[in-house]
């Protein structure tokens, strides 16, 4: 079985970026961190190349952290391995309503 790669860049990250094509729900992906530690997870949802998956459960309203920085917050609970994008997170920058 071919395993695809996702990278978790910073220790604070709760998402990893997928570097593979044709990632569909049920695909297994290896998440690798900067020290070389790996963990295999089953993906929930279809994930385009360069998009994010959760490396652990992310609770609603919790910050989504990528590259050590908050890129928004979860607008729903997000399961480990789930595709993270505009359907379950919202950007917090430049909104003007907060």
Phi and psi restraints in degrees (value plus and minus 20) as a CYANA .aco file:
   2 UNK   PHI    -101.0   -61.0
   2 UNK   PSI     108.5   148.5
   3 UNK   PHI    -125.3   -85.3
   3 UNK   PSI     120.0   160.0
   4 UNK   PHI    -119.6   -79.6
   4 UNK   PSI     141.3   181.3
   5 UNK   PHI    -128.9   -88.9
   5 UNK   PSI     120.8   160.8
   6 UNK   PHI    -150.5  -110.5
   6 UNK   PSI     123.2   163.2
   7 UNK   PHI    -133.6   -93.6
   7 UNK   PSI     111.0   151.0
   8 UNK   PHI    -125.1   -85.1
   8 UNK   PSI      91.8   131.8
   9 UNK   PHI    -103.9   -63.9
   9 UNK   PSI     -58.8   -18.8
  10 UNK   PHI    -141.6  -101.6
  10 UNK   PSI     128.9   168.9
  11 UNK   PHI     -79.4   -39.4
  11 UNK   PSI     -48.6    -8.6
  12 UNK   PHI     -98.6   -58.6
  12 UNK   PSI     -35.4     4.6
  13 UNK   PHI     -80.6   -40.6
  13 UNK   PSI     118.3   158.3
  14 UNK   PHI    -132.9   -92.9
  14 UNK   PSI     -10.6    29.4
  15 UNK   PHI    -153.4  -113.4
  15 UNK   PSI     137.9   177.9
  16 UNK   PHI    -149.2  -109.2
  16 UNK   PSI     128.8   168.8
  17 UNK   PHI    -112.3   -72.3
  17 UNK   PSI     110.1   150.1
  18 UNK   PHI    -105.8   -65.8
  18 UNK   PSI     107.8   147.8
  19 UNK   PHI    -136.0   -96.0
  19 UNK   PSI      46.2    86.2
  20 UNK   PHI    -181.4  -141.4
  20 UNK   PSI     133.4   173.4
  21 UNK   PHI    -116.0   -76.0
  21 UNK   PSI     143.9   183.9
  22 UNK   PHI      40.5    80.5
  22 UNK   PSI      18.1    58.1
  23 UNK   PHI    -107.6   -67.6
  23 UNK   PSI      92.5   132.5
  24 UNK   PHI    -136.8   -96.8
  24 UNK   PSI     144.5   184.5
  25 UNK   PHI     -73.6   -33.6
  25 UNK   PSI     111.1   151.1
  26 UNK   PHI      78.1   118.1
  26 UNK   PSI     -34.0     6.0
  27 UNK   PHI     -86.7   -46.7
  27 UNK   PSI     124.3   164.3
  28 UNK   PHI    -116.0   -76.0
  28 UNK   PSI     114.3   154.3
  29 UNK   PHI    -146.0  -106.0
  29 UNK   PSI     121.6   161.6
  30 UNK   PHI    -114.9   -74.9
  30 UNK   PSI     100.2   140.2
  31 UNK   PHI    -112.5   -72.5
  31 UNK   PSI     105.4   145.4
  32 UNK   PHI    -138.1   -98.1
  32 UNK   PSI     116.4   156.4
  33 UNK   PHI    -121.1   -81.1
  33 UNK   PSI    -199.4  -159.4
  34 UNK   PHI     -87.6   -47.6
  34 UNK   PSI     -37.7     2.3
  35 UNK   PHI    -114.4   -74.4
  35 UNK   PSI     -20.9    19.1
  36 UNK   PHI      74.5   114.5
  36 UNK   PSI     -22.4    17.6
  37 UNK   PHI     -84.4   -44.4
  37 UNK   PSI     122.1   162.1
  38 UNK   PHI    -149.4  -109.4
  38 UNK   PSI     133.6   173.6
  39 UNK   PHI    -167.0  -127.0
  39 UNK   PSI     112.9   152.9
  40 UNK   PHI    -112.0   -72.0
  40 UNK   PSI     111.3   151.3
  41 UNK   PHI    -151.2  -111.2
  41 UNK   PSI     133.3   173.3
  42 UNK   PHI    -112.1   -72.1
  42 UNK   PSI     108.8   148.8
  43 UNK   PHI    -100.0   -60.0
  43 UNK   PSI     120.0   160.0
  44 UNK   PHI    -131.7   -91.7
  44 UNK   PSI      91.0   131.0
  45 UNK   PHI      84.2   124.2
  45 UNK   PSI     144.4   184.4
  46 UNK   PHI    -110.0   -70.0
  46 UNK   PSI     105.2   145.2
  47 UNK   PHI    -138.2   -98.2
  47 UNK   PSI      96.0   136.0
  48 UNK   PHI     -88.2   -48.2
  48 UNK   PSI     136.0   176.0
  49 UNK   PHI     -72.5   -32.5
  49 UNK   PSI     113.1   153.1
  50 UNK   PHI      64.6   104.6
  50 UNK   PSI     -19.8    20.2
  51 UNK   PHI    -115.3   -75.3
  51 UNK   PSI     158.8   198.8
  52 UNK   PHI    -128.4   -88.4
  52 UNK   PSI     130.3   170.3
  53 UNK   PHI    -147.7  -107.7
  53 UNK   PSI     133.8   173.8
  54 UNK   PHI     -96.1   -56.1
  54 UNK   PSI     115.2   155.2
  55 UNK   PHI    -111.2   -71.2
  55 UNK   PSI     -29.7    10.3
  56 UNK   PHI    -177.3  -137.3
  56 UNK   PSI     152.5   192.5
  57 UNK   PHI     -84.7   -44.7
  57 UNK   PSI     114.4   154.4
  58 UNK   PHI    -137.5   -97.5
  58 UNK   PSI     102.9   142.9
  59 UNK   PHI    -102.5   -62.5
  59 UNK   PSI     132.6   172.6
  60 UNK   PHI     -72.0   -32.0
  60 UNK   PSI     115.7   155.7
  61 UNK   PHI      57.4    97.4
  61 UNK   PSI     -23.9    16.1
  62 UNK   PHI     -95.8   -55.8
  62 UNK   PSI     123.5   163.5
  63 UNK   PHI     -81.5   -41.5
  63 UNK   PSI     123.7   163.7
  64 UNK   PHI    -117.5   -77.5
  64 UNK   PSI     102.0   142.0
  65 UNK   PHI    -131.9   -91.9
  65 UNK   PSI     103.1   143.1
  66 UNK   PHI    -153.4  -113.4
  66 UNK   PSI     113.9   153.9
  67 UNK   PHI      37.1    77.1
  67 UNK   PSI      10.7    50.7
  68 UNK   PHI      60.1   100.1
  68 UNK   PSI     -17.1    22.9
  69 UNK   PHI    -144.5  -104.5
  69 UNK   PSI     128.1   168.1
  70 UNK   PHI     -91.1   -51.1
  70 UNK   PSI     107.7   147.7
  71 UNK   PHI    -130.2   -90.2
  71 UNK   PSI     -15.3    24.7
  72 UNK   PHI     133.6   173.6
  72 UNK   PSI    -181.7  -141.7
  73 UNK   PHI    -159.0  -119.0
  73 UNK   PSI     134.2   174.2
  74 UNK   PHI     -90.8   -50.8
  74 UNK   PSI     112.6   152.6
  75 UNK   PHI    -121.5   -81.5
  75 UNK   PSI     -14.0    26.0
  76 UNK   PHI    -178.1  -138.1
  76 UNK   PSI     141.2   181.2
  77 UNK   PHI     -83.1   -43.1
  77 UNK   PSI     118.4   158.4
  78 UNK   PHI    -141.4  -101.4
  78 UNK   PSI     104.7   144.7
  79 UNK   PHI     -99.3   -59.3
  79 UNK   PSI     134.8   174.8
  80 UNK   PHI     -77.1   -37.1
  80 UNK   PSI     109.8   149.8
  81 UNK   PHI      69.9   109.9
  81 UNK   PSI     -27.8    12.2
  82 UNK   PHI     -98.0   -58.0
  82 UNK   PSI     124.5   164.5
  83 UNK   PHI     -80.6   -40.6
  83 UNK   PSI     109.6   149.6
  84 UNK   PHI    -133.6   -93.6
  84 UNK   PSI      97.6   137.6
  85 UNK   PHI    -181.0  -141.0
  85 UNK   PSI    -182.7  -142.7
  86 UNK   PHI     -83.4   -43.4
  86 UNK   PSI     -36.8     3.2
  87 UNK   PHI     -98.4   -58.4
  87 UNK   PSI     -37.8     2.2
  88 UNK   PHI    -156.9  -116.9
  88 UNK   PSI     -10.2    29.8
  89 UNK   PHI    -164.6  -124.6
  89 UNK   PSI     137.2   177.2
  90 UNK   PHI    -152.0  -112.0
  90 UNK   PSI     121.5   161.5
  91 UNK   PHI     -90.6   -50.6
  91 UNK   PSI     127.6   167.6
  92 UNK   PHI    -131.2   -91.2
  92 UNK   PSI     -29.2    10.8
  93 UNK   PHI    -105.3   -65.3
  93 UNK   PSI     119.7   159.7
  94 UNK   PHI      47.5    87.5
  94 UNK   PSI      -1.7    38.3
  95 UNK   PHI     -94.9   -54.9
  95 UNK   PSI     -59.2   -19.2
  96 UNK   PHI      59.7    99.7
  96 UNK   PSI     -22.9    17.1
  97 UNK   PHI    -131.4   -91.4
  97 UNK   PSI     -13.0    27.0
